[in-house]
Amino acid sequence: MSENNTVRDAARDLVILCTKSETNEMWPGGPTGKEYLQGLVRVDSDGHGRGSYVEGLSSLNATLAYLGELEWEEVEVHDSIKFGACKYYQAKAPSDRPAWLNIMRLGDVPNSRLNDVCVSKGAHGDELKMLSNGEAVRTDIISCIIEDGVMSTWYPGEFTARSPEVIPEDNREWSNHWAVKLC
């Protein structure tokens, strides 16, 4: 099976799984199936991006069609990024559909901006973010994670590692693979 079919089938299976759990939590304390699917759409109905996003993908159908058209390749990721038995895929974003980052790996933050990175409280514990809101950065990379044959997420940009719930104060202990929110 080609990587394109793998990603397309994993997205289809996610929709089926979420539809079955439309009003039930996907896992204890997690979103409902409907909320999970809404999270796959990274642009609201007014065209404003939510987090990292691709312009013009303001519906689930448009998002799934876009993901189904990309040329996917399975990639290896750094051990700090790996989670369970997940498989990792990347594709090149078409130039006619701009993709924007509002998050990037710490190791990709320009040296001139490293002093602007701070620890902040987020929905899942500590997170790294820029002190001053930065501008979204254009990317040509689309990433997708598949777990047990089902797409768990997709987003523009490189894969990032989960940061610990409590991030050490000493930035020399931070991993270059952790995510930094730009805005």
C-alpha positions, 0 to 999 in steps of 0.5 A: 500500500502506498503512503498516500493510501495509508494516510488517506485510509487513516483519515477515513478511519479517524472519521469513522471512529469519531462519528461513532463517538460523536457525543462521547469522550474519545478517552477519559477526560478527552474531547468528544468525537465531534470536537476531535474532528473539529480540531482537525480543521485549522481555519475557522469559518471566517478564514482565520487560522487556529495554531498552524494552518493551511489557508482555505481549509475551513471545513472537514471535507476540504481538509480531508480532500487536501490531505488526500491529495498530498504525496506522503512519505514515511519519515524517521523522527528523533527518539524524543518525538516518538510516541508509542507505535506511531508512524510519521509522515510528511508531504510538501505543501503545494505552493498555491495553498500557503501553510503557516506555522504558529509553532516551531521547534526550539532548535529552529528559533533564530538565535536572535530570538532565543531570549524571547522564549519563556515558560508559560502555563498551557492547557496541558501543563508548562509550554514554551512560547515567545514573550512577544507575539511573533508572526506566523512563518510560512512552511512547505512541510505538512506532517501527519501522525498515524497510530494503530492505523488511525490518523491522530493529528496533522499540522503544517511544520516539522514534528515537535516533541512533547515538553514535560508537564513541568519545564525546568527553569534552566533553559540549558535543560530544554530540548531543541525538539520541544515546541515553541508557540509563536503567538 
